[in-house]
Amino acid sequence: MKRLPDWIRTRCRTDSHETKLILRKHGLSTVCEEARCPNRGECFSKPTATFMILGSDCTRNCGFCAVNSAPPGPPDPEEPERIARASEEMGLRYVVITSVTRDDLPDGGAEHFAKTITAVRRVLPSARIEVLTPDFLGDRDALGTVLSARPDVFNHNVETVERLYPVVRPQAVFRRSLSVLSQSKLIAPDIFTKSGFMLGLGETREEVLELLRQLREAGCEIITIGQYLRPTVKNIPVVEYVRPEVFEELRSAALDMGFHYVASGPLVRSSMNAEEMFNPAPGA
């Protein structure tokens, strides 16, 4: 395993115990913990968290991800209400909801997303809500179900360049993910569209610039670019630790392409500081 360079430092926080207690009290999972995010201590201390619905077992087995891959159980009908109560207890002004991929469900879990958005809106009517969804196998009706619940931001991560999909996302399709983003903008033009990807997996600079152009053409307005960090020895190895100046160069290039907001840096993650990403967006 490659040694971490000096520029990749996580700020360790120990004052996250209360956030964990609230999550455990309501029986909730977070992608922060399940995916072993290096920023979870900092985020929990604010407090904020990215709720992960539809269980903690995923029907896919992506090479980069630490979330458990196994046959999942049925959706919990009480989960949306528990997330709403936990969001209220944490005093959240910006709620991020994601999920494992549920290819076993007819709608991919879209209705559960919609119910969770509705539950949070009822308890916290002034809060902003961002959803980070799977691709729903390209089902436009499922996508419409989520968007009909009116999240403020719709996020679907492409994760990497098209060439690396067979290794990084073997059960996903790059063009399908692009279509999810473009279709979301056609269905709900006033909802901000967001995506994210990782560096350090073996991509070239030309491929990254082409990916940015493709995302912009798909209607994506907010983009996150971070360094891939191998969560476990079972995951694919890091090919390169990309220097901070490269992230800054890509941030400038993305802004020149017309993205409304770009977060680019070694420790940037899709949902970290999501509220700050949303606020600069025109009309927010």
ABEGO torsion letter per residue (X at the ends): XBBBBAABBBBBBAAAAAAAAAAAAAGBBBAAAAAGBAAAAAAAAOBBBBBBBGEABBABBBAABABBBBBBBBBBAAAAAAAAAAAAAAGBABBBBBBBBBAABAAGGAAAAAAAAAAAAAABAABBBBBBBBAGGGBAAAAAAAAAAGBABBBBBAGBBAAAAAAABAABBAAAAAAAAAAAAAABAABBBBBBBBBGAGBBAAAAAAAAAAAAAAGBABBBBBBBBBABAABBBBABBBBAAAAAAAAAAAAAAGBABBBBBAABBAABGAAAAAAABBGX
